């Protein structure tokens, strides 16, 4: 386990990966959906009442965030492993490049947000 003995954070991440479908990936790319939309940034990262809590949660679970978002190949592997159709969709270079770009952009934003903490 990456974070703690009970594996709660990992279980949430695993459930999130299992919910990803090949149709969702296609839509994500076709519609240009952002992994971290502006509305989420405003609510959780720019809101002075919520941002400190968001920062603490990210710092506490940074190893898990870093494992997937800091290493996009791990994210692609995980998305592919939960569903064979996902692996097929991700073989398309444009799709995988878009996913990697979004993962990198999100990771860099989060890294900048927590700073040197």
Long-range contacts (C-beta under 8 A, 24 or more apart in sequence): 2-63, 2-64, 2-67, 3-60, 3-61, 3-63, 3-64, 9-61, 9-64, 10-64, 13-64, 13-68, 17-78, 17-79, 17-82, 18-82, 20-79, 20-82, 20-83, 20-86, 21-83, 21-85, 21-86, 22-83, 22-85, 22-86, 22-88, 22-89, 25-79, 25-86, 25-89, 25-90, 25-95, 25-99, 26-89, 26-95, 28-98, 28-99, 29-94, 29-95, 29-98, 29-99, 34-102, 34-105, 35-102, 35-103, 35-105, 35-106, 36-105, 36-106, 36-109, 36-110, 41-109, 45-109, 45-113, 54-113, 55-113, 55-114, 55-117, 58-110, 58-113, 58-114, 59-114, 59-117, 62-114, 65-107, 65-110, 66-107, 68-103, 69-103, 69-106, 69-107, 69-110, 70-107, 72-99, 72-100, 72-103, 72-104, 72-107, 75-99, 75-100, 75-103, 76-100
